[in-house]
Amino acid sequence: MTIMQASPEVCPPSDQYAAAGRPPTGIVRAEAAVLMERARLRLLEMHYQSKVGHIGGNLSALDILMSLYHFRLGPDDGFVLSKGHAAGALYVTLWTMGLLSDEDLRHFHGEGTRLSGHPPLKGVPEVIFATGSLGHGLSLAAGLALGKKLRGEAGRIFCLTSDGEWNEGSCWEALIFLGHQKLDNLTFLVDMNGMQGFGSTRQVADLGSLADKFRAFGVRTLEVDGHDANSICAALECNEGPLAIVAKTTKGCGVSFMENQMAWHYLPMTEEQYHQAVLEVTACARLSVMV
């Protein structure tokens, strides 16, 4: 069997949503479905060709990253990917924006590549910090947000964390800091897929409701469907803050044999599994357009 090609050489951004990175009122379902299908297929292809894992957590984060980059981020804004093992989803998102080429993605996780398995220290201008050691991204984002406020600069800082990452004490230290400093130019999101490297988040270290805890720290908190672009974008448009967005997601979203399976935190795909995943993602996208 030959590899199914998921994409042209460079995937151009959607002109319909180009103005200031903001969505129209109510994203057109068909357009959003086509955009996400393209991203999911290229993410699957990239991970299959590179023979690396972490595809489950990348699929849970992809809708969030696509919504943020296509429909919200402006030229004065910044983004920190604290959930560093979702670097693949970030690279594919940048590819859909025309900021990375197909050739770049073909070297993902390879020898000497600038697209390493976690966001790199240099080589990708859109990556502000190298991340991957979990628990540090929110502190970095809070520092950026405070710096903007002290300098009187426009723009907002966004940060994506994982839910398992909140087992790290450094996340709570950052939460105390951003609340105390009243960082109203900071939004952090949680990819709440309920799974981490050694089991479910409830099994490993149950934190109960993260949303309730954020609110207890005085942080405005919204809860959304992390695979619904309209819900994500509506929450991202909130400029009050500091703001937390807890996005309920599914690890391995869109691929039946990966969904909610801890093994796909680690496993690379076989050729048969890759082709099955492509078929399922394609079928799901067609159904979304028809509904």
Summary of the structure (lengths in Angstrom):
residues: 291
radius of gyration: 17.9
end to end distance: 32.2
largest distance: 57.4
contacts: 999
relative contact order: 0.16
helix: 47%
strand: 11%
